[in-house]
């Protein structure tokens, strides 16, 4: 029940995020929802434009916690969103030129490792751009540090033009999202009484510094500054990277670092991917030595936009996918 006390608790958790500085003093904003004292941490990375203060993200957070209240979920505002700093220009350039998210993952991984030190088990998951970020993060983790990697419709599985991405994402998937909304029994964020949360700057004494990162005195005493030109990452860097066929290489680097299981979920009717392309990538990856079982799950009669439905999102991140 989205009107329960649980909703209020989750919203309060989103109002009080952690601000963690990692490599180069880059600060990333994360919120821990659900049971912060749980033994298991589930890191969930958003697709393009995702921000945990948005009403839709609040609705998703409530549903995730409702589906599995016994874990701690970590949600992150990507670089340039909310209070999260921009990536260094050199990393932005590498994403644009190669399409790889491994260079960005090095910055995000330090933040996840810092949060993960409080938990016995760490699972990583993401949707769309978030799936690419998730693979880049795990590629930078120590082998075995991540128990499970769960990727939902990762982009960058084939070469696409910027126009093709725009048509697929905004045009075709936009229409699909409207259809989902029309046919869904779930209340909209507005109907649930959810409003955008205020962006409040962290106090210097509340800033955390990632474990295992060496900071200069300047970085340790640098006051918080809101990110400038965050739109560059969202509208220039990420689309340029996602148009390249670069997921497979990132996936192959990440796979050996996962301890127990890798699951790739593909909506059958996605306008950004073909499940056959991902099946080929998965089949090739299965030949990598010393990796866990890789499973592909095709979600029948659904498109990329199904993750905008809170019940779908909650199910994909909470369902037991063991055979």
C-alpha positions in Angstrom: 0.0 0.0 0.0 1.7 3.2 -1.2 -0.2 5.2 1.4 1.2 3.2 4.3 3.8 4.3 6.9 6.4 2.6 4.8 6.0 5.2 2.1 6.7 8.0 4.6 9.8 6.2 5.9 11.2 5.7 2.3 10.6 9.3 1.4 12.3 10.4 4.6 15.3 8.2 3.6 15.5 9.8 0.2 15.4 13.3 1.9 18.6 12.4 3.8 21.1 11.1 1.2 24.9 10.6 1.8 27.4 12.6 -0.1 30.6 10.7 -0.7 33.8 12.0 -2.3 35.9 9.4 -4.1 38.7 9.6 -6.8 39.8 13.1 -7.5 37.5 14.5 -4.9 34.5 13.8 -7.1 31.4 13.8 -4.9 28.5 11.4 -5.6 25.1 11.5 -3.9 23.6 8.2 -2.8 20.5 7.3 -0.7 20.0 4.2 1.3 16.4 3.0 1.5 14.7 0.0 3.0 16.5 -1.6 6.0 19.9 0.2 6.3 20.9 -2.4 9.0 20.3 -5.4 6.7 23.1 -7.8 5.8 22.5 -7.4 2.1 23.1 -4.3 0.0 21.3 -4.1 -3.4 22.8 -1.2 -5.5 20.4 -0.1 -8.2 21.5 2.2 -11.0 19.0 4.4 -12.9 18.5 4.7 -16.6 18.9 8.0 -18.5 17.8 11.0 -16.5 17.0 9.1 -13.3 17.1 11.2 -10.1 16.1 9.8 -6.7 14.3 13.1 -5.8 11.9 12.8 -8.7 8.3 11.7 -7.8 8.6 8.7 -10.1 11.8 7.6 -8.4 10.1 8.0 -5.1 7.2 5.8 -6.3 9.7 3.2 -7.5 11.6 3.3 -4.2 8.5 2.6 -2.2 7.6 -0.4 -4.5 11.2 -1.8 -4.3 11.1 -1.7 -0.5 7.6 -3.2 -0.4 8.8 -6.1 -2.6 11.8 -6.8 -0.5 11.9 -5.0 2.9 14.8 -7.1 4.2 17.6 -5.5 2.2 19.2 -2.1 2.0 18.8 -0.5 -1.4 21.4 2.0 -2.6 20.2 4.4 -5.3 22.6 7.0 -6.8 22.3 10.3 -8.6 24.6 10.1 -11.6 27.1 12.7 -12.4 25.6 16.1 -13.0 22.3 15.1 -11.4 21.2 16.6 -8.0 24.4 17.2 -6.0 26.6 14.7 -7.8 29.7 16.2 -9.4 30.6 16.0 -13.1 33.1 13.3 -14.2 36.5 14.7 -15.3 36.6 15.9 -18.8 39.1 13.2 -19.8 36.5 10.5 -18.7 33.7 12.2 -20.5 35.9 12.3 -23.7 36.7 8.6 -23.4 33.0 7.7 -23.0 32.1 9.7 -26.1 35.0 8.2 -28.2 34.8 4.6 -27.1 31.3 4.0 -25.6 32.9 2.3 -22.6 31.7 3.0 -19.1 34.6 1.2 -17.4 36.4 4.6 -17.0 33.4 6.1 -15.3 32.9 3.0 -13.3 36.2 3.5 -11.5 34.7 6.7 -9.9 31.4 5.1 -9.0 33.0 1.9 -7.7 34.9 3.7 -5.0 31.6 5.1 -3.7 29.9 1.7 -3.8 32.9 0.1 -2.0 32.7 2.7 0.7 29.0 2.0 1.3 29.4 -1.8 0.9 31.9 -2.0 3.9 28.8 -2.0 6.2 27.3 -5.1 4.5 28.0 -8.8 4.2 26.7 -9.2 0.7 26.6 -6.8 -2.3 24.4 -7.2 -5.4 24.5 -4.7 -8.3 21.8 -4.0 -10.8 20.8 -1.4 -13.4 18.4 -0.6 -16.2 19.4 0.8 -19.6 22.2 3.4 -19.0 22.2 2.2 -15.4 23.0 -1.3 -16.7 26.0 0.1 -18.5 27.1 1.9 -15.4 26.6 -1.2 -13.3 28.8 -3.2 -15.7 31.5 -0.5 -15.6 31.3 -0.4 -11.8 31.7 -4.2 -11.4 34.6 -4.1 -13.9 36.4 -2.0 -11.3 35.6 -4.1 -8.2 37.7 -6.7 -6.6 37.0 -10.3 -7.8 34.2 -11.8 -5.7 33.2 -8.5 -4.1 29.9 -8.6 -5.9 27.6 -11.6 -5.4 25.2 -11.0 -8.2 25.0 -8.7 -11.3 21.5 -8.1 -12.7 21.3 -6.1 -16.0 18.0 -5.0 -17.5 18.1 -4.1 -21.2 21.6 -2.7 -21.3 22.1 -0.2 -24.2 25.1 -0.2 -26.5 24.6 -3.7 -27.9 24.8 -2.5 -31.5 25.9 0.7 -33.4 23.2 3.3 -33.6 23.0 6.9 -34.8 22.1 9.6 -32.4 18.9 10.0 -34.4 18.2 6.3 -34.0 18.5 6.5 -30.3 16.3 9.6 -30.2 13.6 7.9 -32.2 13.8 4.7 -30.2 13.9 6.2 -26.8 11.8 9.4 -27.1 9.5 8.4 -29.9 8.8 4.6 -29.8 9.5 4.0 -26.1 7.8 7.2 -25.2 4.6 6.0 -26.9 5.0 2.6 -25.2 5.4 4.4 -21.8 2.1 6.2 -22.4 0.4 2.9 -23.2 1.8 1.3 -20.0 0.5 4.3 -18.0 -3.0 4.0 -19.6 -3.3 0.3 -18.9 -1.7 0.3 -15.5 -3.7 -0.1 -12.3 -0.9 1.5 -10.2 -1.5 5.1 -9.1 0.7 7.7 -10.8 3.2 9.6 -8.7 0.8 12.6 -8.6 -2.1 10.4 -7.6 0.0 9.0 -4.8 0.7 12.6 -3.5 4.4 12.5 -4.4 6.2 15.8 -5.0 9.8 16.6 -6.1 12.1 16.7 -3.1 14.2 19.8 -2.5 17.9 19.6 -3.3 19.8 20.6 -0.2 23.6 21.1 -0.2 25.5 18.8 2.2 27.4 20.4 5.1 31.1 20.0 5.0 31.2 18.0 8.2 28.7 15.5 6.7 30.8 14.8 3.6 32.2 11.3 3.6 35.5 10.2 2.0 35.6 6.9 0.2 37.6 4.1 1.7 41.0 3.4 0.2 41.2 6.7 -1.7 44.1 9.2 -0.9 42.9 12.8 -0.6 44.9 15.9 -0.8 44.4 18.6 1.9 42.6 20.7 -0.7 40.2 17.9 -1.5 39.6 17.2 2.2 38.7 20.8 2.9 37.1 21.7 -0.3 33.6 23.2 0.3 30.6 21.7 -1.5 29.8 23.2 -4.9 26.7 22.3 -6.8 27.6 20.8 -10.2 27.6 23.2 -13.2 26.4 22.2 -16.6 25.1 18.8 -15.6 23.1 18.7 -18.8 26.4 18.0 -20.7 26.6 14.5 -19.2 23.0 13.7 -19.9 22.6 15.2 -23.4 26.1 15.1 -24.9 28.2 12.5 -23.2 25.8 9.6 -22.5 24.0 9.6 -25.9 27.3 9.7 -27.7 28.6 6.7 -25.7 25.4 4.7 -25.9 25.3 4.8 -29.7 28.4 2.7 -29.9 28.5 -1.1 -29.7 30.5 -1.2 -26.5 28.5 -3.1 -24.0 30.1 -6.5 -24.8 33.6 -5.4 -23.9 32.5 -3.8 -20.6 30.5 -7.0 -19.8 33.4 -9.3 -20.4 35.6 -7.2 -18.1 33.0 -7.2 -15.4 31.9 -10.9 -15.5 35.0 -12.4 -13.8 34.5 -10.2 -10.8 31.0 -11.5 -10.0 30.9 -14.4 -7.4 27.6 -16.2 -7.8 25.4 -15.2 -10.7 24.9 -12.9 -13.7 21.4 -12.3 -15.0 20.6 -10.3 -18.2 17.0 -9.4 -18.7 15.7 -8.3 -22.1 12.2 -7.1 -22.9 11.1 -9.0 -26.0 9.8 -5.9 -27.8 12.5 -3.4 -26.8 13.0 -0.6 -29.3 16.6 -0.1 -28.2 17.8 -3.7 -28.3 17.2 -7.0 -30.0 17.2 -10.0 -27.7 19.0 -12.0 -30.3 21.9 -9.6 -30.2 22.2 -9.9 -26.5 21.9 -13.6 -26.7 24.9 -13.6 -29.0 26.9 -11.5 -26.5 25.9 -13.8 -23.6 26.9 -16.9 -25.5 30.3 -15.5 -26.3 30.8 -14.4 -22.7 30.1 -17.9 -21.4 33.5 -18.9 -22.7 35.3 -16.6 -20.3 37.2 -18.8 -17.7 36.3 -18.6 -14.1 33.0 -16.8 -14.3 29.6 -17.7 -12.7 26.6 -18.9 -14.6 25.2 -16.2 -17.0 21.4 -16.4 -17.5 19.4 -14.5 -20.1 15.7 -13.9 -19.4 13.5 -12.5 -22.1 10.5 -10.6 -20.8 7.7 -11.5 -23.1 5.3 -8.9 -24.6 7.1 -6.0 -22.9 9.4 -3.1 -24.1 12.3 -1.1 -22.7 9.8 1.2 -20.9 8.4 -1.5 -18.7 10.8 -0.4 -16.0 8.9 2.8 -15.6 6.1 0.7 -14.1 6.9 0.4 -10.4 5.5 -3.1 -10.1 7.8 -4.3 -12.9 10.8 -2.6 -11.5 10.2 -4.1 -8.1 9.7 -7.5 -9.5 12.8 -7.4 -11.7 15.0 -6.4 -8.7 13.4 -8.7 -6.1 12.4 -11.9 -8.0 14.4 -15.1 -7.4 16.0 -15.9 -10.7 17.6 -19.2 -9.7 16.6 -22.1 -11.9 
